[in-house]
Amino acid sequence: MDRLLMILVAVCLGMSPVAARAQSALPTTIKKTMQESRIPQNSVSIYIHRIGEPGPRLAWLDDVPRNPASTIKLLTTFAALELLGPDFTWKTEVYTQAAPEHETLNGNLYLKGYGDPYLVSEQFWRLLREVRYRGLKRINGDLVLDDTYFETEAVDPGGFDGQPHRSYNVAPSAFMLNFQSVNFLFRPGPDNQSVQIVADPDPGLQIVNRLKVGKGGCRNWKSRVHMDVANGKDDVIRFSGRYDRACGDKSMYRVVTDSGQYIRGVFRSLWQELGGRFEGRLLKAPVPGSANLYFQKTSQPLPEIIRSINKYSNNVMTRQLLLTLAAERGGVPGTTEKGVAVIREWLAGRGLDDPGLVLDNGAGLSRETRISSQHMGRLLLAAYSSPRMPELMASLPIVGTDGTLATRFADSPATGRVHAKTGLLDDVRGLAGYVLDQHQQRWVVVILHNHASAPHRAGERLQSAVLSWIFSQASLESGLE
């Protein structure tokens, strides 16, 4: 009788193991959370599938294409792992047309980029150090940049959200240095009456500091610091507003110059630190056929790049990855259109295509991208059985541990047991990944929420309720065994 009673209760709660395998109604606990949070039921799609079972446990509006925000990075990174392989690396090449004599190059120095998504100051410094230690000190010519591996695409940096100086809005490039960003470091002066501002790296900026020191708290400190970019002969960056002493040392990444000026400025600064001399211009042109390879640097391997993309939801790196797929599999120059075509062809070959998919830039920083929770779930199931599963799984944020999930659901059974990609835009919240229940069974979970309530606390409560439901399923089954 006890077993029968438990089954009857489970059916009433919408949690029966047998019924749930074809369940299309919302479980009571999830429905209650949505009602309390004023989330319309038609604004959410949910797909839950325990790996190894023939069908999903819960499929709520799972065939409705919705904006997935950054969860679409799962598609781009999974495709890259299968199409490029886990040993794939990017190269950056240095060319000269004549050998240096007495540490002097009488001619141009050529840099050719192949889309390295993580060419940051430390990596660029190592490249220049190798060039310097190979016997080159003075460059009596120009720095010539070859970025023809990708096609230059017209992008309005403020077109998405009106924030043209934010790093995530930078246009991709075959030679992308530091995401074209300057890290402005703020530090209270020794007299506590002033604020010091330092640019790192400094591409040759003039900083006008009109910040006033305040005595308040530090919450939302960036909203009180105003930055104005005045483009002229030399870039002038003006800071005004208030910086409170309680903030201590803070940093703020912003894009303040065009890519050419930025690369020349950073190159010149680092080259001088290494004891070199350069006063030339930066030009853009293909490497001449008569040039000779002087040095070649390779990037981190693809799995490490994907880890940065998914753990921290890096949009620029994802767009670089899509263009790399385009160039490697669709032909040079890489374009967004080619990259989308490459992924669609791969999906079709894997039997994973879906007519509802709208793939824009591969990163999710888009109002046009669409995918259904069922399609995302199918991708995750395919990834789990793929040889590339370990690399993809290791790239995902872990609940209560790291990445974009470091502080999410920290006091729940999900801590340390959920590897998932998150997504967040105005009116959009998503979560897609894998859950390991308390009985070591793995589940695929996809939650796509498109509504004004999504970015707020209500969206988090819904995701928490869905994860709790998965763990309650596992507990119930254990009690029935």
N, C-alpha and C positions, 0 to 999 in steps of 0.2 A: 504493500500500500504506500509506503514512503516513497518508493521509486516512482510509482504512478502519480503520486501527488506532485513530485518535483517536475515531472514531465508536463502535467497540466499547468502548473505555475509558469513553466518556461514558455509554453504555448501562449498563455495570456500575456506575457511580457514581450512576446515577439522574439524569443531567443532559442527556440527549439532547434537542435542541431539538424534535424531532418528538414523542418520547414524552412529554416534559414538559408538552406542551399539554393532555394529558388525565391527567396524573400524579396519582394519589391515594395513592401510597405515599410515606413519608418518605424524602427523599434520605439517603444514607449519612452525610454529614457532620453533618446535623441530628440524625439518629437517634443517632449516636455521642455528640454533646453531651448529649442528653437522658439517655442511659444513664449517662454519667460524672457528671452532675449529679443523678441519681436523680429525674428528672422523668417521671412516668407518661405514656405516649404519649396516653392517653385524656383527659388533663387540658388538652390544648392544641388549639386550632384555628388553622389557617394558611390564608390565601388570598393568592396572588401572581398578578398578571395584568399582563403587559406591554401597555401601552396601544396599541391598534391591532390587536391579535390577537383572534380570535373567541372565545377561551375562556381560562381561567386556566392558568398553567404548573404551579401547585401548588395543590391543594385538599385539605387534610387536615382531616377532620371539620368541614368548612366550613359544614355546615347545622345544627350544634349550637348552640342559643342559650346564650350564656355572659354572665357579668357583665363588662361592658367597662370598668368604672370610668370615668375621665374621658374616655376616647376617645369616649364618647357625645356629648360637646360638639360633635363634628364634625357630627352630625345637627342639633342645635339651631341652631348658627351658620349652617350651609348653608341650612336652611329660612328663617332670619331674613333672610339676604341676598337670597334669591329672593322672599320674601313682602313684606318691608318696603322693599327697594331700598337701594343703596349711599349714597343721599343722605338716608336717614332720620336724624332727630335727635329727642332728647327735649327737652321744655320744662319749666321750673320757673317758676311765676307768683307774683307778689306783688300783693295786692289791699288796698284800703282802702275804707271806706264814706264817708269824708269827706276832702277835701283837707287836707293839713297847713297850719297857719297859724303864721307866725313860727317855722318849723322844728319845730313841735309837732303830733303827731297825737293828737287827743283821741278815742281809740277804739282798736279792735283792728287789728293788722297780720296779714293772712292770707297764709299760704304754701300753695300748691297744688302737689303733686308729681305727676309723670306717669311715675315709675319710672326716672329717670335712673340707670343702673348705676354711674356714675362721678362722683357728686356728692361730691367730696372737699373738704378745707378750703380749698385754693387756689381752687376753683371757687365755693364758697359765699362766700368772702371777696370775690371779684369781684362776685358778685350783691349782697351787702350794700353794697359800695362804691358801686355804681350807685344803689342806693336812697338811700344817705346823700347822695351828690352831687346828687340831684334835689331836695334841700331838706328832708330829714327828719332830725331830730336826736333829739328826745325823743318817746318812745312812752308816752302815758298810757293804757295799756290792756294787753291780753294779746296773746300770740303765739298765733294759732289755726292749727292745722295741718290741712289737708285732704288726707287720704291715701286717698280713696275710689276712686281710679282702679283700685286693686287691692283685692280683698277680703282682709280680715285673716284669715289662716288660722292655726289653732292649731298651733304647732310647739314641741316640747320641744327646747330647744337642746342638751341633753345626751343626747337619745334615741339618736343615731347611735353615738357612741363614748364617752359619759360625760365629754365635755369642753365644758361649757356656756359657758366663757369664751373659747373659740377663735373667731376671726373667721369661719372658714368655716362655722360652725354657726348664724350669725345668720339669722333669718327674713327673707324678702324683704318690702319695703314700697314703696309708691308714693312715699314720701319717705324715701329711704335716704341718710343722711349719714355719710361716712367708714366705711361698713360697720359703723357703730356702735362703732368700735374706738378705743381709746386707745393711743397709742404711748408706752410707758414707756421713758425714756432713762436708762441707767445709766452713771455716770462715776466713776472713783476720785477721791476728794477730793485737794486739794493736799498734804495731809499723808500721803497713802497709808495712812491709818489708818481711813478712812471711805469710804462710797459715796454719791454724790449720786443722787437719783431725781427725775426731772422728768416730768410728764404732758403730752403734746402730741397733740391739744388737751386743755385741762383743762376738763371740764364741771362743775367745782366739787367736786373730790375732796379728801379729807383723807388724806394718805399717812403711814402709820406705818412708819418705816424701822428695822428691827431686823436688817438684814443685817450680817454680820461679814466683814471683809476677810481673804482667804486668800492664800497664797503659791504655790498650785499652778498647773497649766496651765489652759487655757480650754476644752478640748474638752468638749462636752456641758454647757456652763455653765448652761443653763436648768434642767437637772435638779436643780441645787443651789440654785436660787432658788425659794422657796415664796411663793405669793400667796394671800391669804385675803380674801374679800369679805364685809364685814359690812354688810348693808343696814339702815339706820336713817333718822333724819331727814336726816342728811347721809351720803353714801356714804363709808365708811372702808375704805381698802385697806391691808392689812398685808403687809409683805414681811419674810421671815425667811430664814435659811439662810446660804449663803456666796457671796461674789462675789470671785473671784481678781483680783489686781492685773494679771496678765498679760492679762486680757480687754480692758483699755482701755475704749473707748466701745462700748456695745452697746445694742440696742433690742429690745423685745418688745411685740407687739401683742396686746391682750386686750380683751374685752368685759366691762365691769364695772358698767354701769348700764342701766336700761330706756331704750327709745328716746326717750320723752318727756323724761325728765330730761336725757338726753344732748343732744338737740337744743336744749333751752332753755339748757343750760349753755354749749354752744359758741356759740350765737347771742349770748348775753349777753356772752361774752368777746370775740368778734370785734367786736360792735357798740361796745363800750367802747373797743377799740383804735382804732376809726374816729372816736372822739369823740362817740359817741352815748350816750343814757341809756335804760335799760330795767330795770324792776324787777317786771314783771308775771309772770303764770303762763304755762304752756303748756297750751292746751286743744286738743281734737280735735273738729272739726265741719266740715261742708261750707261752702264759701264762699257767703255769702248772695247771692241774685239781685240785690240792690240794690248790691252791691260793685262797684267800678270797678278795672279792671286798671291797676296802677301801674308795673309793670315785668315784662318777660319775658326769661328767659335760656334760651339753647339750648345743648345739650350738644355734645360731640364727635360727628362723624358715625359711623354704625354700623360701618364698617370699622375705625375706630380702637378702638372698644369691643371688637369681636371679636378684634382683635389682642391686647388685654390679656387677654381670656378664654382664648384658646388658647395664647398664648405662656407664660402663667404659671398656667394652669389655675385661674382664679378661679371658685369655685363660686357665691358670692353673686351675682356679675354675671350668670352664666348663668341662675340662677333668676329674676333680674329680667328677663332677655331673654325667657324663656318666658312670664312673665306679661304682658309687653308684647305678644307675639304674640297672647295670649289677648284682651287688651283691644282691640287694633287690628283683629283679624280675627274675633274671636268675640263681642265686645261687652263694654262696661263693666258691672260690675267684672271685671277680669282675675282668673282663677283658674287653679290648676294643671290642673284637669280640663279647662277650656276650652283651655288651651295645648296639652295632649296631643292633644285632639281636632283642633285646627287643624293640628298637624304630621301626624297620621294622614291627614287629608283631603288635605293637600298631597302626601304620599307616594303615596296612591292615584291622585291626578291625574297624577303623574309616572310611574306604573307601577312604583313602588318599594316598595309595601307588602309586608309579610311577616308571616305569622301568628305567628312566634316572637318578634316584638318586644314587649318590655315596657318602656314608657317611664314613668319615675317623675317625677322633678323636672327632667329635662333636663340635669342637671349631672354625674351619675355618682356623687354622694355618696349611695349607696343600695345596699342589699343585694338589692333587688328587680329592678333594671334588667337586661334581657337583650337581646342581639342576637347574631346569628350572624356569623362572619367573612365569609361570602359576602354577607350583606346589607350589612355595612359596606363591603365591597369594591365592591358595586354602587353604593352611594352615592358613593364616591370616584370611580368611573368617570363617573357622571352629573355630578358636580361639575366634573370635568376638562373636560367638553364644554359646561358652562354658561357664559353670559356673566359669571357671578360668580366664575369660577375664579381670576382674579388676586387678588381680595380675599381669598378663602378661603386660597389658597396662601400669601399674604403674612402671614397670621395664625398660621401654624404654626411651632413651634420648629424650629430648624435644628441638625442634629447637629454637636456640637463648636463651636457658635457662640453660641447664645442660648437664652433661655427654659428650659424644663425639660430640654432636651437639650444645654445649654451644655457640660457636662463628660462627656457620654456618648459612647462609641465614638470618642473624640477621636483615637486613633492608628490608625484604620482607614480604608479607602478610602471609608467613608461620610461622612467629615468634609466638611461643606459641601454634600453631595449628597442629603441626606435631609431632607425637610420632613414632620414627623409629629407627631401628637398622642399624648401619653403618658397612661397611667392607672395608678394605684397605690392599692390598698387592702390590708388584711389578706387574704392568700390570693388576691389578684388583681393581675395585671399585664397591661397592654395597650399596644400600639403600632399606630397606623394612619396611613397617609399615602402619600407619594410618594417614590420613589427615582429619581434620575437617574444612570444607569450611565455608565461611562467612554467609551461610544460615543454619548452624548447621547440615549439612549432612556429614556423615562420608564416606571416600573413603579408599580403599586398594590400595597401590602403591608399586610396585617392579621395581627396576632398577638394572640390572646386566650388567656391562661394563667390558669386557675383551679385553684390548688393551694397547699398550704402552702409550697412551694418558690418560688412566684411572686415575692413581694416581696424576696427575697434575691438574693445574687450569682448563684445558679443561673438566676434569671429573666433577668438581664442577659446571661448567657452564651448562653442560648437565642436571645434577640433578635439578638445579635451573629452567631451562626451562621446565622440566617435571612438577615440582610443580606449576609453574606459569600457565601452561596449565590447570591443574585441577581447579585452582581458576578462570580462564577465562571461563571454562565450566559453573561453578556455576553462574557467573555474566551474561553470555549469557542467561541461562535459566530463571534467574530472570527477565531479560528484555523482555522475550517472554511471560511471564505469564500474 
